[in-house]
Amino acid sequence: MTARREGERVAAVLLDRASFRYVDESEREAKEASAVPASPSAPGEGVRDVSLSVAPGRCLVLCGRSGEGKSTVLRMIDGLAGTFFPGDLSGVVEVCGADVRRLVPRERAERLGVVMQDPRSQFFMGTVGDEIAFTAENLGVDPAEVARRVRAAAEVCGVEGLMGEGLSALSSGQKQRVALAAAVACEPAVLVLDEPTSNLDAEGSAALVEVLARLKARGAAVVVSEHRLHRFLDVADEYLYLRSGRVIARWSPAKLAALPLEEVQALGLRQEGPFGGASLHRGATETSGPAPRSVAPEEGEVASGEAAAAVEAGGGDERGKGALADQGALSSFEGAGENHAHPSLSSASGETAGGAASSHGVGRLAGQASCPAAPKIKEEGALSSFGGAAERRAGASLSSPPDGGAGSARVWRVERLTYLHPSTKRGVRGLDAEFPCGAVTVVAGPNGVGKTTLAKVLCGAVREQAGRVTFCGRPVARRERRRRGYFVMQDADYQLYAGSVADEVVLGRRVDDALKARAWEALEAFDLADLADRHPASLSGGQKQRVTLAAAYCSDADLVVLDEPTSGLDGRGVAQVAAWCRRLARAGKTVVVVTHDELLARMAGDRRIDLR
Amino acid sequence: MRASGGGEAGIERAPGEAGRAFGKVGPGRATGTAKAAEAAAAAAAAAVSDGAALGAVDVREGVLGLDPRTHVLAVAAFGVASVVLVGLLETALLQAAAALYLAGNGRARLALRSCASFAVVCGLSFLPLPGLYGVLFVSLMHMVPPFTAGCALFSLSPSAIMCALARWRVPRRALVGVCMLFRFASALPFEARSIVRGIRMRGIFPRALDAVLHPALVYECLYTPLVMRCLRLSAELAASAELRGIEADGGRTSVHHVGLGARDALVAAAVVAVCVGLCAGEGLA
């Protein structure tokens, strides 16, 4: 068996030519009735011939586009594939030397710690302490020992100060930590995490990676499915790329960091940029490593003089080159950047704390993120320098939004805006900001700083406690803002109600010929015409999101706000969302994107407002 | 019995701290818990109960610090009495007793609110409504006392309730059901609020009047996404429960107090006595 052992140690996780194909109950019954042997799995329906081995104290990161089999591999490892999720499982799947299919529930809970993508889906108790204790209590562990384990896990994951807090009151980053603490409380030999950083900002991700490093040091084997690959450079030992349910490539962290941008794009991976949480340490140390590093960009590819200056201020030549290469590289994603001399994904590694971030006023270091009450703001008009369009690199500004024309004088403003949540006293205070029509304004900042609060006030979801919201200098009442605003929530399931996609985009409005024409235009614009008769609930996540955006496009709203639209999306998905945002802006709408996804911010944004 | 039975070694929570076994402030509580652990360990060395050491963490909830099974008994007693009693005065006295019971378990405000609810429903029952509507409010009024006592049960940690039910040899499937019930009870309001917010943010009902004028659309907008969310949540929760050992063989433990003691017997006797007394009094009258 090829992957049976790694060195002298038994692998904590071993998959050898493991395949899984999802089947629904009706198919299974029909198959059993006719006694027909299982057919080979079709691409996209599962995974095939996956072989991997993770030794104790090692970390494997699964990557690939959405829907290519990452979660299925995790389900094979945690034993849900073939049991909870019906299907045909073949090949070897072992956890700690035992076939995972033969593990009794107790053994599985003892050996495996699992963190799902949405922590809310795995919480059962009311408080943090109870939640962390849940698994150990299920296993009948003595309460004294449970208490010890809970305290230890909470300390490792940095939630020891939240033990009595209700889970519903926590931020998404805190919930992620609690989920991790609950998973490690029983000191499992294998830790399985499904996109753990999708809801975390850079600081939260760095903290998570730190926790994983500690767990690795204790001997836990870690398997992670992730899109934001650079964040794990410090802790990963191997990256495994899946496509159509098959393992296509394996990289060491150094090799992944050195992948040429063209290859990264072709693979559909996210290209994390200068702010993306890539490790300065790892990137710096790898400069002299064996993997090819970034190459200095060609003339004319330097994004802006500010960036160049900032890179220099950031200190190192290598980093400077990296930053420049990366900016040129990103521009190519939207098609405006042309030939790059093999700009490397690794170029992003070096600048996290370096100059590129500070050059755009977003160089807030991770340690400053815990200032929630009165966010400071920094607006940047030059964000489009990352966006790729050469003409926007000169620096868009309020007075000259990129699309120019009629939209230039039409600006939404918040003036001295204050809204603090009654319970937490967190929110925004004394905020001034501007959102021009026909442009995409990115509102960025760490978790819990008040980004969504600002968006809600802007849309009229909540009433400002002080200050005002104006349009073209005229105050706009909350009711009018609600009429003119459209808020796209992070989870599209909350905003789809009708029986078909076509009905969805015109829901709640009097349908006439003009609206019908506009609806079809919206469906065409967002590539939904073929799905017009489908029920929205039957669509994939990305399709649902497109429906909500098409409804926004079709609506009378001239202010469209998107709340964290790219959590859980791969590189291609982020590029699509960015394109949709730009499409809405071109239609003359004021587009506001609330996100801590730096990649989206750079790809979609004309302007940037950084809360801190 | 493996779980915590050492009442004296346990921590009693202040009213309003229900569900906070590990304390609001980690370090401070942790110290307290550690002391409790030491005390329990010492107690365990001195005395062995059912062949297992005493639990180090044994958090009692509310002033009375009762076992969940005592609450189940109380709910049953108030429920039976509420069905048996017919007179308004006796039912009101039963409600008062149930509220006292709830307040004794650290939920004084909730007890007051339940009394207010009882008063409102009682008032509505006097309205001259046609047909069965009058009966409806009378029936509701009789449901309030057991519901009030039930609040004491549901204010406990699900961990304690599941552990107590496991000791009663309640089937594992039922335990999973209890676990899911608690989870959904807290998740549904959040989901519903999110959907309402989504409707507002899409501007489907710009004015409240629009919602009144289109009840079918309101139903569609609320019902469809809520069902979809619940289906998704239930599937994910079930998967998570399986991975977290909810089906593991052997007894379940809890860091919360689970164990019948003298105070449980006293309170149960008092509750039964009150219920029997009211029923007997009404019968005699």
Boltz contact constraints between the chains, C-beta under 6 A:
constraints:
  - contact:
      token1: [A, 78]
      token2: [B, 243]
      max_distance: 6.0
  - contact:
      token1: [A, 80]
      token2: [B, 239]
      max_distance: 6.0
  - contact:
      token1: [A, 84]
      token2: [B, 239]
      max_distance: 6.0
  - contact:
      token1: [A, 84]
      token2: [B, 242]
      max_distance: 6.0
  - contact:
      token1: [A, 105]
      token2: [B, 245]
      max_distance: 6.0
  - contact:
      token1: [A, 105]
      token2: [B, 247]
      max_distance: 6.0
  - contact:
      token1: [A, 105]
      token2: [B, 248]
      max_distance: 6.0
  - contact:
      token1: [A, 106]
      token2: [B, 248]
      max_distance: 6.0
  - contact:
      token1: [A, 106]
      token2: [B, 249]
      max_distance: 6.0
  - contact:
      token1: [A, 109]
      token2: [B, 244]
      max_distance: 6.0
  - contact:
      token1: [A, 109]
      token2: [B, 245]
      max_distance: 6.0
  - contact:
      token1: [A, 109]
      token2: [B, 248]
      max_distance: 6.0
  - contact:
      token1: [A, 114]
      token2: [B, 243]
      max_distance: 6.0
  - contact:
      token1: [A, 121]
      token2: [B, 236]
      max_distance: 6.0
  - contact:
      token1: [A, 122]
      token2: [B, 240]
      max_distance: 6.0
  - contact:
      token1: [A, 124]
      token2: [B, 179]
      max_distance: 6.0
  - contact:
      token1: [A, 124]
      token2: [B, 183]
      max_distance: 6.0
  - contact:
      token1: [A, 125]
      token2: [B, 158]
      max_distance: 6.0
  - contact:
      token1: [A, 126]
      token2: [B, 19]
      max_distance: 6.0
  - contact:
      token1: [A, 127]
      token2: [B, 19]
      max_distance: 6.0
  - contact:
      token1: [A, 127]
      token2: [B, 20]
      max_distance: 6.0
  - contact:
      token1: [A, 129]
      token2: [B, 21]
      max_distance: 6.0
  - contact:
      token1: [A, 129]
      token2: [B, 22]
      max_distance: 6.0
  - contact:
      token1: [A, 130]
      token2: [B, 21]
      max_distance: 6.0
  - contact:
      token1: [A, 130]
      token2: [B, 157]
      max_distance: 6.0
  - contact:
      token1: [A, 130]
      token2: [B, 159]
      max_distance: 6.0
  - contact:
      token1: [A, 133]
      token2: [B, 255]
      max_distance: 6.0
  - contact:
      token1: [A, 135]
      token2: [B, 244]
      max_distance: 6.0
  - contact:
      token1: [A, 135]
      token2: [B, 245]
      max_distance: 6.0
  - contact:
      token1: [A, 137]
      token2: [B, 159]
      max_distance: 6.0
  - contact:
      token1: [A, 137]
      token2: [B, 252]
      max_distance: 6.0
  - contact:
      token1: [A, 137]
      token2: [B, 253]
      max_distance: 6.0
  - contact:
      token1: [A, 137]
      token2: [B, 254]
      max_distance: 6.0
  - contact:
      token1: [A, 138]
      token2: [B, 245]
      max_distance: 6.0
  - contact:
      token1: [A, 138]
      token2: [B, 246]
      max_distance: 6.0
  - contact:
      token1: [A, 138]
      token2: [B, 248]
      max_distance: 6.0
  - contact:
      token1: [A, 139]
      token2: [B, 245]
      max_distance: 6.0
  - contact:
      token1: [A, 139]
      token2: [B, 248]
      max_distance: 6.0
  - contact:
      token1: [A, 140]
      token2: [B, 250]
      max_distance: 6.0
  - contact:
      token1: [A, 140]
      token2: [B, 251]
      max_distance: 6.0
  - contact:
      token1: [A, 140]
      token2: [B, 253]
      max_distance: 6.0
  - contact:
      token1: [A, 143]
      token2: [B, 4]
      max_distance: 6.0
  - contact:
      token1: [A, 143]
      token2: [B, 55]
      max_distance: 6.0
  - contact:
      token1: [A, 143]
      token2: [B, 56]
      max_distance: 6.0
  - contact:
      token1: [A, 143]
      token2: [B, 57]
      max_distance: 6.0
  - contact:
      token1: [A, 143]
      token2: [B, 253]
      max_distance: 6.0
  - contact:
      token1: [A, 143]
      token2: [B, 255]
      max_distance: 6.0
  - contact:
      token1: [A, 144]
      token2: [B, 37]
      max_distance: 6.0
  - contact:
      token1: [A, 144]
      token2: [B, 55]
      max_distance: 6.0
  - contact:
      token1: [A, 144]
      token2: [B, 56]
      max_distance: 6.0
  - contact:
      token1: [A, 146]
      token2: [B, 255]
      max_distance: 6.0
  - contact:
      token1: [A, 147]
      token2: [B, 33]
      max_distance: 6.0
  - contact:
      token1: [A, 147]
      token2: [B, 56]
      max_distance: 6.0
  - contact:
      token1: [A, 147]
      token2: [B, 57]
      max_distance: 6.0
  - contact:
      token1: [A, 147]
      token2: [B, 255]
      max_distance: 6.0
  - contact:
      token1: [A, 151]
      token2: [B, 30]
      max_distance: 6.0
  - contact:
      token1: [A, 160]
      token2: [B, 26]
      max_distance: 6.0
  - contact:
      token1: [A, 161]
      token2: [B, 26]
      max_distance: 6.0
  - contact:
      token1: [A, 163]
      token2: [B, 22]
      max_distance: 6.0
  - contact:
      token1: [A, 163]
      token2: [B, 26]
      max_distance: 6.0
  - contact:
      token1: [A, 164]
      token2: [B, 20]
      max_distance: 6.0
  - contact:
      token1: [A, 164]
      token2: [B, 22]
      max_distance: 6.0
  - contact:
      token1: [A, 164]
      token2: [B, 23]
      max_distance: 6.0
  - contact:
      token1: [A, 164]
      token2: [B, 24]
      max_distance: 6.0
  - contact:
      token1: [A, 483]
      token2: [B, 206]
      max_distance: 6.0
  - contact:
      token1: [A, 487]
      token2: [B, 201]
      max_distance: 6.0
  - contact:
      token1: [A, 489]
      token2: [B, 198]
      max_distance: 6.0
  - contact:
      token1: [A, 493]
      token2: [B, 225]
      max_distance: 6.0
  - contact:
      token1: [A, 493]
      token2: [B, 228]
      max_distance: 6.0
  - contact:
      token1: [A, 493]
      token2: [B, 229]
      max_distance: 6.0
  - contact:
      token1: [A, 494]
      token2: [B, 194]
      max_distance: 6.0
  - contact:
      token1: [A, 494]
      token2: [B, 195]
      max_distance: 6.0
  - contact:
      token1: [A, 494]
      token2: [B, 198]
      max_distance: 6.0
  - contact:
      token1: [A, 494]
      token2: [B, 225]
      max_distance: 6.0
  - contact:
      token1: [A, 495]
      token2: [B, 198]
      max_distance: 6.0
  - contact:
      token1: [A, 495]
      token2: [B, 202]
      max_distance: 6.0
  - contact:
      token1: [A, 497]
      token2: [B, 220]
      max_distance: 6.0
  - contact:
      token1: [A, 497]
      token2: [B, 221]
      max_distance: 6.0
  - contact:
      token1: [A, 497]
      token2: [B, 224]
      max_distance: 6.0
  - contact:
      token1: [A, 507]
      token2: [B, 204]
      max_distance: 6.0
  - contact:
      token1: [A, 508]
      token2: [B, 204]
      max_distance: 6.0
  - contact:
      token1: [A, 537]
      token2: [B, 228]
      max_distance: 6.0
